[in-house]
Amino acid sequence: MMKLLMLTFLFLFLGLAGCAGPGIERYRGEQPALDLQRYLNGTLDAWGMFQGRSGEVQKRFRVVIDARWDGDTGVLDEKFEWSDGSTSRRVWTLVRQPDGSWRGRADDVVGEAVGEVAGNALRWRYVLALPVDGKVWHVDFDDWMYLMDDKVMLNRSTMSKWGFRLGEVTLTFVKR
């Protein structure tokens, strides 16, 4: 019985450790260095898709982002056009913290988003109030953004609920 209990804890520990993923620090030396205030400034176009748990594309979208800054506070006005013909809008307010990290708020974000930048990468974590079939689900987002050059940034987000992966969002940003 004791061996079974120890094996159970070992598998639980290994399973949780496997979910940790890479830390932002591993990208510290990557170039070009991401400066959020410089890249997320002006107008950006983005194209993306949501893939469900099995990988099938469930929805595609286009986003036009108008971004502006006043010191360490930025406003990102995102206008979405979805493949089903619907539209939506999200307005982020981002604030650079004294330690270099980022905090963000938007109407459909529960609490605050937290971001860290290292090298060419940004890790952005938040809970989104997502309407699904007449209900609102609080879904965890783990966004990883990678600056490729002065015009292009790639974004891959994992969506989860109660620790279970629901799907992924992939985006390509292009700065005008």
Backbone as a chain_set.jsonl record, in Angstrom:
{"seq": "MMKLLMLTFLFLFLGLAGCAGPGIERYRGEQPALDLQRYLNGTLDAWGMFQGRSGEVQKRFRVVIDARWDGDTGVLDEKFEWSDGSTSRRVWTLVRQPDGSWRGRADDVVGEAVGEVAGNALRWRYVLALPVDGKVWHVDFDDWMYLMDDKVMLNRSTMSKWGFRLGEVTLTFVKR", "coords": {"N": [[0.83, -1.2, 0.0], [1.94, 1.236, 0.79], [3.888, 1.556, -1.197], [2.284, 1.923, -3.445], [1.04, 4.342, -2.798], [3.302, 6.03, -2.741], [4.131, 5.825, -5.425], [1.923, 6.99, -6.666], [2.111, 9.671, -5.725], [4.59, 10.311, -6.892], [4.042, 10.158, -9.689], [2.102, 12.171, -9.813], [3.64, 14.416, -9.066], [5.563, 14.43, -11.167], [3.869, 14.837, -13.321], [2.83, 17.41, -12.768], [5.211, 18.885, -12.817], [5.892, 18.653, -15.476], [4.068, 20.358, -16.622], [4.997, 22.862, -16.171], [6.64, 24.194, -18.08], [8.817, 26.303, -20.153], [10.75, 28.923, -18.612], [10.607, 32.523, -18.676], [13.135, 33.625, -18.554], [14.891, 32.115, -20.086], [14.948, 33.273, -22.573], [16.345, 35.603, -22.436], [18.769, 36.384, -23.774], [18.007, 36.512, -26.424], [17.54, 38.017, -29.633], [15.76, 40.173, -31.918], [15.668, 42.538, -29.216], [12.725, 42.868, -27.332], [10.871, 45.709, -27.034], [8.187, 46.794, -25.584], [6.836, 49.289, -25.582], [7.801, 50.481, -27.842], [7.317, 48.636, -29.96], [4.517, 48.03, -29.717], [3.06, 50.358, -30.699], [1.305, 52.811, -32.439], [-0.339, 51.64, -35.407], [-1.258, 48.267, -35.725], [-1.655, 45.222, -37.517], [-3.257, 42.077, -37.199], [-3.555, 38.544, -37.547], [-5.304, 35.598, -36.792], [-6.102, 32.403, -35.205], [-8.266, 30.09, -33.522], [-7.713, 26.995, -32.088], [-9.178, 23.966, -31.162], [-9.058, 21.417, -28.533], [-8.309, 19.063, -29.905], [-6.925, 20.045, -32.023], [-8.262, 21.006, -34.258], [-9.189, 23.761, -36.332], [-11.294, 26.109, -35.086], [-12.207, 28.709, -35.176], [-11.439, 31.663, -36.984], [-9.754, 34.855, -37.165], [-9.352, 38.426, -37.59], [-7.486, 41.22, -36.476], [-7.34, 44.659, -35.808], [-5.185, 46.85, -34.348], [-4.962, 49.733, -32.505], [-2.568, 51.555, -30.997], [-1.306, 53.506, -28.309], [0.748, 55.637, -26.245], [1.323, 57.098, -23.039], [3.78, 58.075, -21.329], [4.614, 55.542, -19.092], [2.262, 54.202, -19.447], [0.087, 52.494, -21.52], [-2.414, 52.276, -24.111], [-4.202, 49.876, -25.772], [-6.247, 49.478, -28.374], [-8.215, 47.109, -29.542], [-9.729, 45.788, -32.379], [-11.77, 43.299, -33.442], [-12.496, 41.084, -36.139], [-14.383, 38.382, -36.837], [-14.374, 35.041, -38.255], [-16.968, 34.127, -38.557], [-18.392, 36.334, -39.186], [-19.027, 38.043, -37.107], [-18.195, 40.779, -34.841], [-15.933, 42.21, -32.433], [-14.577, 43.946, -29.588], [-11.747, 44.866, -27.688], [-10.262, 46.724, -25.17], [-7.216, 47.347, -23.954], [-5.413, 48.441, -21.079], [-2.183, 49.048, -20.369], [0.44, 48.95, -17.995], [3.68, 49.764, -17.199], [5.68, 48.415, -14.7], [7.686, 49.403, -11.82], [9.698, 47.437, -11.492], [10.089, 46.548, -14.042], [8.311, 44.677, -14.986], [4.984, 44.004, -16.312], [1.595, 45.13, -16.035], [-1.839, 44.659, -16.763], [-5.129, 45.644, -17.818], [-8.473, 44.977, -18.908], [-11.885, 45.171, -20.022], [-13.023, 42.569, -20.197], [-11.249, 41.019, -18.844], [-10.492, 39.228, -15.981], [-9.629, 40.554, -12.999], [-6.167, 41.376, -12.93], [-3.908, 41.3, -15.708], [-0.692, 39.825, -16.002], [2.598, 40.456, -16.97], [5.84, 39.571, -18.287], [8.951, 40.486, -19.664], [11.685, 39.308, -21.552], [14.577, 39.431, -23.39], [13.66, 38.7, -26.656], [11.083, 37.999, -26.017], [7.76, 37.91, -24.6], [5.894, 36.999, -21.839], [2.609, 36.614, -21.013], [0.057, 36.531, -18.765], [-3.288, 35.811, -17.851], [-6.78, 35.915, -16.829], [-9.605, 35.352, -18.684], [-12.907, 36.464, -19.165], [-14.984, 34.6, -20.8], [-17.567, 34.43, -23.085], [-19.648, 31.674, -23.694], [-21.977, 29.844, -25.347], [-24.189, 31.218, -24.082], [-23.337, 31.335, -21.457], [-20.815, 32.501, -19.138], [-17.487, 31.81, -18.997], [-14.621, 31.604, -16.953], [-11.529, 31.688, -18.133], [-8.208, 30.566, -18.223], [-5.42, 32.172, -19.64], [-2.311, 31.716, -21.149], [-0.065, 33.446, -22.581], [2.479, 33.608, -25.018], [4.656, 35.679, -26.59], [6.701, 36.477, -29.365], [9.12, 38.518, -30.657], [9.995, 38.887, -33.949], [11.199, 40.502, -35.883], [11.565, 44.036, -36.636], [8.99, 44.469, -37.544], [7.314, 42.175, -37.31], [5.61, 40.055, -35.024], [5.103, 37.028, -33.312], [2.544, 35.1, -31.727], [1.56, 32.771, -29.351], [-0.926, 31.212, -27.592], [-2.047, 29.421, -24.792], [-5.052, 28.071, -23.742], [-6.802, 27.34, -20.786], [-8.754, 25.58, -18.301], [-9.359, 24.999, -14.974], [-6.88, 23.775, -14.936], [-6.919, 22.096, -17.127], [-6.189, 21.763, -20.521], [-7.762, 23.643, -22.994], [-7.493, 24.559, -25.559], [-5.734, 26.306, -28.222], [-4.572, 29.555, -29.171], [-3.343, 31.158, -31.979], [-1.446, 33.782, -33.279], [-0.386, 36.267, -35.639], [1.296, 39.247, -35.64], [1.608, 42.282, -37.421], [3.353, 45.161, -37.836], [2.418, 48.321, -38.998]], "CA": [[0.0, 0.0, 0.0], [2.831, 2.392, 0.863], [4.514, 1.711, -2.513], [1.267, 2.475, -4.332], [0.892, 5.743, -2.422], [4.51, 6.737, -3.184], [4.077, 5.903, -6.885], [0.899, 7.972, -7.004], [2.69, 11.0, -5.519], [5.648, 10.506, -7.872], [3.415, 10.47, -10.971], [1.464, 13.475, -9.669], [4.721, 15.402, -9.094], [6.122, 14.48, -12.518], [2.856, 15.436, -14.186], [2.805, 18.844, -12.518], [6.484, 19.456, -13.266], [5.842, 18.708, -16.935], [3.202, 21.465, -17.032], [5.625, 24.136, -15.855], [7.094, 24.847, -19.305], [10.029, 27.109, -20.036], [10.633, 30.221, -17.968], [10.911, 33.663, -19.54], [14.576, 33.919, -18.495], [15.642, 31.399, -21.121], [14.97, 34.086, -23.785], [17.016, 36.87, -22.122], [19.788, 36.726, -24.761], [17.477, 36.481, -27.795], [17.407, 39.29, -30.34], [15.868, 41.535, -31.41], [15.073, 42.752, -27.899], [11.356, 43.381, -27.382], [10.524, 46.923, -26.29], [6.735, 46.861, -25.796], [6.401, 50.644, -25.871], [8.181, 50.805, -29.213], [6.624, 47.765, -30.915], [3.065, 48.216, -29.614], [2.817, 51.785, -30.828], [0.781, 53.046, -33.782], [-1.335, 50.668, -35.86], [-0.794, 46.917, -36.044], [-2.641, 44.273, -38.023], [-2.974, 40.722, -36.725], [-4.409, 37.472, -38.033], [-5.166, 34.484, -35.871], [-7.07, 31.304, -35.208], [-8.429, 29.302, -32.308], [-7.773, 25.557, -32.31], [-9.669, 23.225, -30.012], [-8.17, 20.434, -27.895], [-7.787, 18.068, -30.848], [-6.156, 20.724, -33.055], [-9.062, 21.526, -35.359], [-9.414, 25.205, -36.317], [-12.709, 26.357, -34.822], [-12.539, 30.084, -35.521], [-10.347, 32.511, -37.447], [-10.074, 36.255, -36.93], [-8.416, 39.496, -37.918], [-7.524, 42.276, -35.469], [-6.627, 45.91, -36.044], [-4.843, 47.385, -33.032], [-4.471, 51.106, -32.427], [-1.848, 51.622, -29.723], [-0.699, 54.794, -27.987], [1.396, 55.66, -24.929], [1.553, 58.308, -22.266], [4.759, 57.615, -20.351], [4.641, 54.096, -18.9], [0.906, 53.673, -19.585], [-0.321, 52.346, -22.914], [-3.77, 51.828, -24.412], [-4.299, 49.082, -26.995], [-7.652, 49.361, -28.78], [-8.235, 45.966, -30.462], [-11.009, 45.571, -33.061], [-11.762, 41.947, -34.005], [-13.449, 40.619, -37.144], [-14.346, 36.928, -36.725], [-14.708, 34.306, -39.479], [-18.423, 33.943, -38.657], [-18.984, 37.63, -39.51], [-19.228, 38.877, -35.92], [-17.105, 41.678, -34.468], [-15.821, 42.489, -31.002], [-13.553, 44.937, -29.272], [-11.123, 44.8, -26.363], [-9.359, 47.845, -24.937], [-6.262, 47.061, -22.877], [-4.562, 49.478, -20.494], [-0.957, 48.412, -19.896], [1.27, 49.82, -17.164], [5.004, 49.239, -16.868], [5.94, 48.476, -13.264], [9.057, 49.817, -11.513], [10.643, 46.322, -11.644], [10.166, 46.188, -15.455], [7.202, 43.796, -15.368], [3.821, 44.698, -16.853], [0.256, 44.816, -15.556], [-2.811, 45.094, -17.749], [-6.563, 45.494, -17.542], [-9.45, 45.143, -19.979], [-13.221, 44.902, -19.469], [-13.327, 41.139, -20.103], [-10.177, 40.349, -18.107], [-10.813, 39.117, -14.563], [-8.451, 41.01, -12.254], [-5.093, 41.965, -13.726], [-2.973, 40.479, -16.475], [0.685, 40.011, -15.547], [3.519, 40.167, -18.054], [7.282, 39.681, -18.105], [9.692, 40.525, -20.92], [13.113, 38.959, -21.52], [15.056, 39.276, -24.763], [12.63, 38.947, -27.678], [9.849, 37.327, -25.606], [6.844, 38.391, -23.566], [4.928, 36.038, -21.306], [1.467, 37.4, -20.565], [-0.91, 35.603, -18.165], [-4.495, 36.47, -17.373], [-8.037, 35.158, -16.86], [-10.548, 36.032, -19.565], [-14.327, 36.113, -19.02], [-15.274, 34.21, -22.177], [-18.947, 33.959, -23.265], [-19.797, 30.442, -24.476], [-23.34, 29.292, -25.313], [-25.032, 31.896, -23.108], [-22.704, 31.36, -20.141], [-19.494, 33.121, -19.126], [-16.461, 30.97, -18.382], [-13.342, 32.248, -16.638], [-10.552, 30.823, -18.787], [-6.818, 30.992, -18.046], [-4.607, 32.346, -20.84], [-0.861, 31.79, -20.993], [0.39, 33.971, -23.874], [3.903, 33.78, -25.298], [4.852, 36.478, -27.795], [8.108, 36.499, -29.771], [9.434, 39.506, -31.677], [10.813, 38.28, -34.996], [11.974, 41.625, -36.414], [10.909, 45.284, -36.234], [7.614, 44.502, -38.055], [6.528, 40.954, -37.076], [5.645, 39.371, -33.734], [4.269, 35.828, -33.267], [1.901, 34.898, -30.427], [0.915, 31.473, -29.145], [-1.598, 31.217, -26.294], [-2.716, 28.204, -24.348], [-6.24, 28.32, -22.931], [-7.091, 26.208, -19.898], [-9.752, 25.752, -17.248], [-9.083, 24.041, -13.901], [-5.656, 23.061, -15.271], [-7.088, 21.281, -18.329], [-5.994, 22.502, -21.763], [-8.963, 23.749, -23.815], [-7.116, 24.831, -26.933], [-4.657, 27.276, -28.442], [-4.772, 30.684, -30.07], [-2.111, 31.531, -32.664], [-1.578, 35.093, -33.92], [0.757, 36.946, -36.244], [1.162, 40.696, -35.634], [2.436, 43.004, -38.381], [3.332, 46.599, -37.565], [2.341, 49.131, -40.224]], "C": [[0.869, 1.256, 0.0], [3.503, 2.641, -0.489], [3.531, 2.338, -3.5], [1.073, 3.963, -4.059], [2.085, 6.569, -2.901], [4.521, 6.876, -4.705], [3.05, 6.935, -7.345], [1.437, 9.387, -6.854], [3.784, 11.303, -6.538], [5.065, 10.877, -9.229], [2.725, 11.829, -10.942], [2.511, 14.581, -9.756], [5.289, 15.551, -10.502], [5.137, 15.111, -13.498], [2.781, 16.939, -14.01], [4.08, 19.518, -12.988], [6.502, 19.581, -14.787], [4.984, 19.843, -17.446], [3.877, 22.813, -16.869], [6.097, 24.88, -17.096], [8.328, 25.69, -19.076], [9.748, 28.417, -19.311], [11.048, 31.317, -18.936], [12.409, 33.937, -19.603], [15.375, 33.228, -19.59], [15.77, 32.205, -22.408], [15.75, 35.396, -23.605], [18.027, 37.289, -23.191], [19.281, 36.795, -26.196], [17.275, 37.889, -28.353], [16.411, 39.136, -31.484], [15.159, 41.671, -30.064], [13.693, 43.392, -28.057], [11.209, 44.581, -26.451], [9.043, 47.143, -26.556], [6.272, 48.251, -26.199], [6.768, 51.065, -27.3], [7.39, 49.949, -30.207], [5.116, 47.994, -30.897], [2.741, 49.704, -29.603], [2.39, 52.063, -32.264], [-0.26, 51.99, -34.121], [-0.665, 49.35, -36.214], [-1.964, 46.116, -36.59], [-2.253, 42.899, -37.496], [-4.003, 39.765, -37.306], [-4.194, 36.288, -37.118], [-6.238, 33.441, -36.035], [-7.11, 30.673, -33.824], [-8.542, 27.848, -32.713], [-8.23, 24.886, -31.023], [-8.665, 22.199, -29.529], [-7.555, 19.445, -28.884], [-7.034, 18.704, -32.018], [-6.955, 21.293, -34.202], [-9.265, 23.04, -35.207], [-10.91, 25.436, -36.167], [-13.149, 27.749, -35.223], [-11.286, 30.808, -35.976], [-10.748, 33.963, -37.214], [-8.977, 37.171, -37.444], [-8.586, 40.557, -36.844], [-6.771, 43.484, -35.996], [-6.436, 46.548, -34.676], [-4.318, 48.806, -33.194], [-3.872, 51.274, -31.037], [-1.221, 53.001, -29.537], [-0.208, 54.77, -26.544], [1.428, 57.056, -24.344], [2.479, 57.892, -21.131], [4.783, 56.104, -20.294], [3.266, 53.445, -18.994], [0.512, 53.659, -21.058], [-1.754, 51.884, -23.021], [-3.733, 51.123, -25.758], [-5.781, 48.883, -27.294], [-7.714, 48.31, -29.882], [-9.638, 45.784, -31.035], [-10.923, 44.264, -33.827], [-12.844, 41.781, -35.061], [-13.306, 39.103, -37.187], [-14.806, 36.274, -38.022], [-16.209, 34.056, -39.639], [-19.154, 35.253, -38.96], [-19.205, 38.547, -38.316], [-17.999, 39.764, -35.672], [-17.087, 41.82, -32.95], [-14.675, 43.467, -30.795], [-13.042, 44.699, -27.86], [-10.174, 45.991, -26.267], [-8.512, 47.523, -23.707], [-5.654, 48.368, -22.378], [-3.387, 48.749, -19.87], [-0.151, 49.414, -19.085], [2.578, 49.104, -16.852], [5.255, 49.466, -15.384], [7.393, 48.887, -13.006], [10.098, 48.7, -11.688], [10.776, 45.856, -13.097], [9.08, 45.236, -15.913], [6.033, 44.662, -15.851], [2.552, 44.23, -16.172], [-0.714, 45.352, -16.593], [-4.232, 44.827, -17.306], [-7.355, 45.683, -18.828], [-10.802, 44.729, -19.4], [-13.516, 43.422, -19.299], [-12.209, 40.33, -19.45], [-10.531, 40.388, -16.625], [-9.555, 39.48, -13.768], [-7.449, 41.648, -13.192], [-4.339, 40.912, -14.515], [-1.571, 40.816, -15.969], [1.619, 39.599, -16.669], [4.966, 40.371, -17.656], [7.938, 39.643, -19.477], [11.132, 40.111, -20.647], [13.547, 38.724, -22.96], [13.972, 39.629, -25.756], [11.25, 38.447, -27.263], [9.074, 38.082, -24.529], [5.981, 37.219, -23.144], [3.847, 36.84, -20.61], [0.425, 36.431, -20.045], [-2.096, 36.369, -17.594], [-5.667, 35.491, -17.422], [-9.022, 35.982, -17.667], [-11.959, 35.531, -19.273], [-14.846, 35.874, -20.434], [-16.718, 33.717, -22.297], [-18.999, 32.74, -24.186], [-21.213, 29.919, -24.265], [-24.199, 29.896, -24.198], [-24.486, 31.928, -21.693], [-21.356, 32.063, -20.262], [-18.553, 32.23, -18.335], [-15.23, 31.812, -18.097], [-12.243, 31.281, -17.08], [-9.153, 31.409, -18.611], [-6.118, 31.061, -19.393], [-3.148, 32.438, -20.446], [-0.306, 32.15, -22.372], [1.911, 34.04, -23.916], [4.018, 34.521, -26.616], [6.343, 36.584, -28.074], [8.297, 37.513, -30.887], [10.391, 38.882, -32.677], [11.739, 39.309, -35.65], [11.204, 42.895, -36.062], [9.457, 45.379, -36.694], [6.737, 43.344, -37.578], [6.733, 40.401, -35.664], [4.682, 38.185, -33.817], [3.768, 35.619, -31.847], [1.259, 33.512, -30.402], [0.369, 31.463, -27.721], [-2.204, 29.859, -26.013], [-3.87, 28.615, -23.443], [-6.498, 27.092, -22.064], [-8.156, 26.602, -18.878], [-9.527, 24.645, -16.236], [-7.851, 23.196, -14.217], [-5.746, 22.184, -16.513], [-7.004, 22.165, -19.566], [-7.268, 22.459, -22.601], [-8.638, 23.937, -25.294], [-6.016, 25.862, -27.001], [-5.122, 28.37, -29.393], [-3.396, 31.007, -30.653], [-2.367, 32.836, -33.409], [-0.274, 35.516, -34.568], [0.443, 38.425, -36.275], [2.096, 41.282, -36.684], [2.258, 44.491, -38.131], [3.313, 47.36, -38.887], [3.49, 50.103, -40.303]], "O": [[0.573, 2.223, -0.703], [3.674, 3.791, -0.893], [3.914, 3.192, -4.301], [0.956, 4.755, -4.994], [1.91, 7.676, -3.409], [4.882, 7.932, -5.224], [3.288, 7.668, -8.304], [1.25, 10.219, -7.742], [3.894, 12.438, -7.001], [5.543, 11.818, -9.863], [2.755, 12.562, -11.931], [2.297, 15.579, -10.444], [5.477, 16.669, -10.98], [5.54, 15.841, -14.404], [2.68, 17.673, -14.993], [4.025, 20.631, -13.512], [7.076, 20.53, -15.321], [5.144, 20.263, -18.593], [3.376, 23.815, -17.38], [5.961, 26.102, -17.155], [8.829, 25.789, -17.956], [8.643, 28.954, -19.387], [11.762, 31.06, -19.905], [12.899, 34.437, -20.615], [16.435, 33.717, -19.98], [16.6, 31.878, -23.256], [15.807, 36.209, -24.527], [18.123, 38.482, -23.483], [20.055, 37.108, -27.101], [16.893, 38.815, -27.638], [16.242, 38.021, -31.977], [14.163, 40.993, -29.81], [13.523, 44.34, -28.823], [11.4, 44.474, -25.24], [8.671, 47.624, -27.627], [5.408, 48.386, -27.066], [6.102, 51.918, -27.887], [6.853, 50.47, -31.185], [4.502, 48.137, -31.955], [2.217, 50.234, -28.624], [3.038, 51.603, -33.203], [-0.974, 51.502, -33.245], [0.352, 49.315, -36.906], [-3.11, 46.304, -36.184], [-1.07, 42.589, -37.361], [-5.16, 40.123, -37.526], [-3.069, 35.995, -36.711], [-7.144, 33.557, -36.861], [-6.141, 30.711, -33.067], [-9.354, 27.493, -33.567], [-7.738, 25.193, -29.937], [-7.552, 22.116, -30.047], [-6.406, 19.035, -28.718], [-6.558, 17.997, -32.906], [-6.4, 21.996, -35.046], [-9.484, 23.538, -34.103], [-11.699, 25.014, -37.012], [-14.311, 27.966, -35.568], [-10.203, 30.599, -35.429], [-11.932, 34.272, -37.082], [-7.847, 36.754, -37.695], [-9.693, 40.776, -36.352], [-5.688, 43.348, -36.566], [-7.397, 46.761, -33.937], [-3.356, 49.05, -33.923], [-4.568, 51.155, -30.029], [-0.679, 53.585, -30.475], [-0.687, 53.985, -25.726], [1.545, 58.053, -25.056], [2.022, 57.412, -20.094], [4.953, 55.445, -21.319], [3.113, 52.27, -18.661], [0.591, 54.675, -21.749], [-2.261, 51.188, -22.141], [-3.293, 51.69, -26.758], [-6.484, 48.198, -26.551], [-7.319, 48.572, -31.019], [-10.61, 45.644, -30.293], [-10.116, 44.123, -34.745], [-13.962, 42.27, -34.905], [-12.242, 38.588, -37.53], [-15.543, 36.881, -38.8], [-16.671, 33.799, -40.751], [-20.384, 35.287, -38.989], [-19.538, 39.718, -38.497], [-16.921, 39.529, -36.217], [-18.089, 41.583, -32.274], [-13.912, 43.766, -31.713], [-13.809, 44.373, -26.955], [-9.38, 46.235, -27.175], [-9.012, 47.439, -22.585], [-5.41, 49.287, -23.159], [-3.558, 47.937, -18.961], [-0.066, 50.588, -19.445], [2.588, 47.995, -16.316], [5.067, 50.571, -14.874], [8.241, 48.733, -13.885], [11.255, 48.983, -11.998], [11.484, 44.887, -13.371], [8.936, 45.004, -17.113], [6.093, 45.891, -15.802], [2.443, 43.07, -15.777], [-0.452, 46.373, -17.228], [-4.503, 43.913, -16.527], [-6.964, 46.443, -19.714], [-10.856, 44.016, -18.398], [-14.197, 43.045, -18.346], [-12.219, 39.1, -19.496], [-10.835, 41.448, -16.079], [-8.538, 38.792, -13.857], [-7.814, 42.365, -14.124], [-4.154, 39.784, -14.059], [-1.3, 41.946, -15.562], [1.461, 38.528, -17.255], [5.29, 41.212, -16.817], [7.537, 38.869, -20.346], [11.726, 40.508, -19.644], [12.951, 37.912, -23.668], [13.419, 40.728, -25.713], [10.327, 38.466, -28.078], [9.638, 38.78, -23.686], [5.405, 36.526, -23.983], [4.13, 37.647, -19.724], [-0.053, 35.584, -20.8], [-1.948, 37.41, -16.953], [-5.564, 34.396, -17.974], [-9.251, 37.157, -17.38], [-12.186, 34.328, -19.149], [-15.115, 36.819, -21.175], [-17.075, 32.706, -21.692], [-18.474, 32.76, -25.299], [-21.602, 29.591, -23.145], [-24.86, 29.167, -23.458], [-25.122, 32.5, -20.807], [-20.82, 32.203, -21.361], [-18.788, 31.933, -17.164], [-14.842, 32.644, -18.917], [-12.051, 30.216, -16.494], [-8.941, 32.603, -18.823], [-6.206, 30.132, -20.196], [-2.793, 33.16, -19.513], [-0.102, 31.28, -23.218], [2.548, 34.479, -22.959], [3.533, 34.047, -27.643], [7.149, 36.758, -27.16], [7.695, 37.38, -31.952], [11.465, 38.406, -32.308], [12.904, 39.027, -35.933], [10.272, 42.835, -35.26], [8.749, 46.293, -36.271], [5.524, 43.516, -37.452], [7.857, 40.292, -35.175], [3.573, 38.321, -34.332], [4.469, 35.92, -30.881], [0.518, 33.135, -31.31], [1.11, 31.678, -26.762], [-2.798, 29.232, -26.889], [-3.7, 29.396, -22.507], [-6.425, 25.956, -22.533], [-8.415, 27.78, -18.633], [-9.505, 23.47, -16.601], [-7.777, 22.034, -13.817], [-4.748, 21.585, -16.914], [-7.671, 23.197, -19.646], [-7.795, 21.384, -22.887], [-9.404, 23.53, -26.167], [-5.437, 26.248, -25.985], [-5.94, 28.148, -30.285], [-2.411, 31.115, -29.923], [-3.383, 32.98, -34.089], [0.809, 35.164, -34.099], [-0.558, 38.834, -36.864], [3.236, 40.839, -36.826], [1.147, 45.015, -38.206], [4.102, 47.073, -39.787], [3.588, 50.865, -41.264]]}, "num_chains": 1, "name": "protein.A"}
